[in-house]
Amino acid sequence: MSRKITLQDIANSLHVSRTTVSLALRDHPRISEHTKSKIFTLAKRMGYEPDRVARSLATGTSSLIGVMVPDSTIVYYSEVIRGIEEATNLAGYSVVLANGSYDLAVEARRVKEMMQLRVAGVIAAPAFRTDKPKLNEFWSGLRHSNFPLVLLNRQLRPPIFHQVSADNVTGMRMAVEAIASLGHRRVAYLYGKRRTVPANQRLAAFRRYARKYHFESDRSLLVACDIGPRGGYDTCRQLWSRVKRKPTAIMTLSDAEAFGVLRFLQDNGLQVPRDVSVMGFDGFELADYSTISLSTVATPMHAIGMQAVEILIHLINKSFSPQSVILPVKLMLRESVGPVP
């Protein structure tokens, strides 16, 4: 393995000081354009790569951005992370990723570890259960510090941190309106067992618009569901065994659970949408390619990640009052939704 090229190697080759090379590579105005050009050219030819650890020790920050999500294997967050990585690459930053496992204490430790690495800022999706959370000592301290932090998919009221989210309320309104327009009134909703801010937003919006469009008021049709296709499958099985009058439509927290619902219905000889309509939320790519294409509310997952990076980089350069960015969603009607039987 070849030895790593250092600033001193470049300095020795050009018979200049190491400081001159360092300043030139940082485009410092003290160094002439002619000297900068020679140093940049040689550095590229020699294959020089900056020592990020040394730079962070010298400047107190690094070209790293911390990203902390509940579970990076969830399709929603993997798409958001893809947007974050695309934006950070364009801005000359790299990503340090951690999973918080829906535990505020674990999430606080992960963010602390990132700060110890001298990351320039953090993008996080903490497990706040309400849009007016009671902050523990760590999050309260972070709120009152100047450390750059942007929340993902957490719409707090008022925005005590900078935040980027999809318009969950409008999305649920559009989904309920679409189902109601096709005559459905006995509608089940599989909501998230993990009561995070977006899950609670969607549940509250479902209840609000279900009342407006006169859905049947039957509490047995509201069922807590684990995240993922397995959660959707198992919860739909419980629902089917528990209620005598079956729903004519099923709505879910996200597309992942809807895929499980589709499989359960297929396994039990029910045809979608002839017997039961199914509506997801989030707009995973697979929704358009499942055996029965899934109707859903498409959220801009990739754009949320990119927007979070844009705000964070502005914050790194200059602090400003917390802002809330709510990105629009789009209703996608496909094969899984049809008229009431």
C-alpha angles and dihedrals in degrees: 000000000000121000117260112256112240136199088253092058090055091045092051092050093052096035093237132119124275088239091058091053092047093050092046093052088052090051092241115183091228090072119075120243090241092056092043090053093052092047095047091048094049094043090054093046092049092048095241116182121190117249100237094189092054090046092051091051091051098045102028092238137063141212088256126109119199119224120191120183131166095246124354092199091069109101092230093058095039088059092046090049090051088057091047093051093048092052095043092050090053090049095048097252132121129216131242108196129203135172119227098193093218090288118123092204092052090045091052090053091049093051091047090052090051091050089052087057086057094240113184091234144331135244109200143174102202121190096253108162097200137036087239100048124184100235120222121222095276098049091040090053090048090051092056096043127084092239111132109247132162124186121223121216092346114119106191122185111248099017102246089171130032107270143183122197144152120256096261096171095053090044092055091046091054092047094049092045091052092050093045093048089061092056100260116147103151098070129162123209122201104204128188121276087207099075100210122156097267092045091052091045091055094045093049091047092049091053092047096050094038087062092046092053094041100245112177111276099231116142091201088071091064107078131175111234136193116238117266140033093295089055091051093048096048094043092050089050090053091048093050093050094045106047123063096199105055122218118254091215136026124203123191140201091245142351092266092067091042090059088057090049091052091052093049092051091048092049090053097050097255120140122223121247097359093067102017133009120218127204124186133186135226103039105247113192091242090062090078093048105042117116088263106029110240124237109223149151107259114220120195096245096161092046091050089058093047093046091051090055092048091054092044093053090051088050092050089057098039134001119233139167116294114272131195119218115193112188122207124252132210132221113232112195113195139152099302095072124066142143120306111273 
